[in-house]
Amino acid sequence: MCGIAGIFNRKERPRPDVETLTRMAASLHHRGPDEFGVYRDEALGLAHARLSIIDVASGQQPLTTVRETTYIAFNGEIFNYIELRAQLSSLGARFRTESDTEVIVAAYEQWGEDAFARFNGQFAIALWDTAKKKLLLARDWAGIRPLYLAEHDGRVYFASEVKAIFSANLELPRSLDPAGISQTFCFWSIVPPTSVFSGIRELEPGHLRIYEGGEVSDRAFFEHEFPIDPSMGFSGSVEDAADAVRETLKEATRLRMLRADVPVGSYLSGGLDSSLAASFGLEAKGASFQTFSLRFEDAEYDETGFQREMVSRLGTEHSEIVVSRDDIAEVFSDVIWFAERPLLRTAPAPLFLLSRLVREKGIKVVLTGEGADEVFAGYDLFREAKVRRFWARQPNSELRPQLLDRLYPYLARSPVKQRALSRRFFGRDLEKSLSPGFSHGMRWSGAKALQRMFTGDLKQSLRAFDPEAELLDRLPEKFSSWDVLAQDQYLEMRTLLAGYLLSSQGDRMLMGNSVEGRFPFLDVNVLRLAHSLPAHYKLRVLDEKHVLKRASEGLVPASILKRKKQPYRAPDALAFVGKSQGFIDELLAPAAVKDAGIFEPRAIEVLWTKCKKRAADGQFSNVDNMGLVGAISTQILHNQFIARAPDPRHTITLTTLIDRCA
């Protein structure tokens, strides 16, 4: 993985200067500590900070091909680059390196904009066609790798992270975007192209942005395709589907293990997804390799027993880290610095600590199980929606809502443990069971309730903005023709996958410690196969990821296959009521809250006082948990990026960068 940045002159402007490009790269040194490079001409400047993974010796960037008419800065990996290279060579392409980066440029020179649909990988790309004076920005289908852009004073600034854009032009206005804040306190994340910063946009996953001849355009090179007619999808039995899933996922993992010139390790959470990825990873390598696990002092979140059972089965060289509440609070400011957005959960913090352990053990690349729940329908949210739709067909039934008892078994304070309360809670809006967004509406409304803490001015600015309506207005044309599970899966991928799981918990926490994550479940071939499967192969009655469990038989212990679903979680509000309490008192003081201008000081004071009082019994509601973490993270974000007071640990001088990359 790497960090990329650049400046493009849309109007007559001076050539981008080396010092500015170097400053942008310096802000991304955590993404690419190994090497540094710059390309510039009269119209464009590219900067690249490299974490060398493939073709360590000769894969430096920015890079061009033999013809020297196309230049590229690339963050990511193209896992099918060897196959593409062979195809391009047969068509007359010549290569000077063994890198996947050069294959991207050659593919563009051969196929133009259609090349991007041929890439199976995880990427953010800036490609400059000097002959056509054409700049292309591209991002992988899942949004694994980030790419931001801003236009200011006749120039386009783009980079892997927002901090690089801010470092390029200190006169760029800085404020938090009301729409981005509203989306966060609704979907738990922003939804591209919105960002949380005013004037800065995030390139949508699976999209190209093209600047050419004074014009700018956007086009999708990837679209989700679910069968409209069941006869158009996978036609085999569930056993056939399990075999196909096993082989496709095995190949996806093999590519991610072997297409690296450095050792690859694997996360082990104790769940099915990471266990299967590690099993295939070990098989691909043919020898033991390193695995890494996260443990918690709080038993409610700990999965040590399952982790160690899988380690025993694989015989890996295993490392683990135990995380306490105080550990979470201690690194939370670092987490926000790298995440660059408010968070409603603390879950990214332990993953940041885990990636630090990975780097300390000398590993640059890890496999993870992210994406399996979205692709194969693993979340309780999908089960909840199925139960509620079933109930909605007979809303007066006394038997159908009893299925609610099977939801959320992992929660110590599960909403289904009080039957009367759960029926009132989950029985809301059943008449909307066939409407778009039904599956997610309760989650969204719960988070949206926190907007009552916003200032009057912010509420006023958002009067005409409805994040749910905006999202649902932009659904694909074929959305209504998909089965309801496909609709639910799409919404999860469109909102939480790219904006939170792959960003705040994924790329940002890994790259904060210069570690690359690889995600076999998000391989494009795995995705297309999963999308083609009948809904009941993925969610069989209420058995989530049914076909994936079948595909895992013999590879994962039966205890893991049969265990109750337990998504990854971490202590939230409780993490801040302890050693960090003095810092939080200062951060949430009325004057500090008023200065940031997002929340009403009195609302935050009441919430913080309430949480401190409830610390002894830990009986925080879900809303209070999200509210406190959201307020703390937003205040930190304001201090770091708007008030311009970043932690000096995250700065690096130009001289240091040049010396390091010389």
Summary of the structure (lengths in Angstrom):
residues: 662
radius of gyration: 24.2
end to end distance: 19.1
largest distance: 72.6
contacts: 2372
relative contact order: 0.12
helix: 48%
strand: 16%
